[in-house]
Amino acid sequence: MSPVYAVDSDKLVVVTNIKTPVESVSKEELIDLFMGRYVAFPGGASAKPLDVNDGSGIKEVFYRQLLGLSLGRVNSYWSRLRFTGKSQPPEQIENFNDVKEAIKTDNEVITYIYQSQMSESMKVVYQFEY
């Protein structure tokens, strides 16, 4: 079984399925995945980034920490890309139960949660520094 790295319970972490063949990703690789530049993990395995749009504000926190941009600016970026047909934004997940189920059943999923929300089917591949 792959290790789950210990982090403070209030920290935002990026997680995948415990069986995903990726142990870590860099901030630059996360940017590429979540901004539509790449559709694969380092090493070539397919990746499926998911945005958490549950009303808690976690999506805003994620993009502020990842890019230093407001959610409005990120949405503008995606509007331009969708208009040109070049890329699609990450799929939206509306509640934490769906996030847990997606990670549990799909080795390609990568998303962000607070460490306190982790389950046994998840592993941390990136954690933000505060």
N, C-alpha and C positions, 0 to 999 in steps of 0.2 A: 504494500500500500504506500502511495506517495505521501510525503509529509505535508501537513498543514502548518503553515508558519504562524507562530503566536504574534498577535498584534493587540494593541489596546482596543477595547470593545467599541469605542466611538470613532475609530479610524475607518475611512473609506478604503476599501480594498477591491481589487479586480480579481474575479474568480472564474474558474472553468470547472468542468466535470473532473473529478478525481482521476479518471482514466485517460484524460486528454494527454497526448505525448509531449506536452510543453510544460516545463517546470517554472519558467519565468519569461516575462516580456519586458522590454525597455519602455520608457515613456515615449520615445520616438515611434516604436512599433505600435503602441496603443493609439497614438495619434493617427498613424497610417490606417489602422483597422477601423477606428471609429469615425474617421473623416472620409472613408470610402476610397482610399488610395490602394489598399490591398484587401484581398479576400482570403488570405491564408496566414496561418501562424508562421513564425520563423521555422524553417525546416520543411515547409510546404503543405502541412496538413490544413484542410479547409477550416476557415473560421467564420463564425456567425455572430457578430456583435449585436447585443440587445440593449436598447435604452429602457430605463426604468422610469415610467411616467405615471407614478402612483399617487401624485398629489402631495408628496412629502417634501419635495424640493431637492431630492437626492440627485436628480438629473442636472439641475443648476449647479450644485456643489461639484459634481463630477467634471463638468466642462470648465468651470472656473479653475479647478485644480489642474486639469489636464492641459488646457490651452490658455488660461488667463483671460477668457472671453465670456461675456454674458451669454445666456441662452438665446437671447434675441439675435445676437451676431451669429451664433452657430446656426440658428434657424434660417437666417438670411443666406448663409453659405449654402445650405442644403436647397433652398429655393432656387438659387442660381444653377446649381448642378442638376437638379431635377428638370429645370427648364431646358437645359442643353441636352438632356438625356444621357449624360456621362456617368451618373452614379445614382444610387438610391441610399437614403439614410438608413441607419440601423432599424431593425424591426422594433416596434414599441410593445412593451409589456406593461400591463396596467396594475398588477398587484403582485405582492411578494410571493404568494402561493404559486402563481404562474411562473415566476422567476425560478423558484425552487424546482418545479416540475420540468421546466425547459432544460435546466442544467443537469438534472438527474437523468433525463432521457436522451440527451443529445451531446455527444462529445465535441461538437463543433462550437457550441455556445461559449461566448465570453461576455461577461457583464460586470457591473459594479454593485456592491452592497456595503452595508456597514458590517464590520466584523461580527458584531453580536447576532447577525442574521444568518450566519453560516450554518450549513448542515453537513452531515457526514459524507454527502455526495460531492462536496465542493473542495477545491484547493485554491489557495491564494497564488496568483502568478505576478501580482504587482501590488504594492501598497504605497500610498501617498505619504510623503514626509510633511510634517506640519511645522 
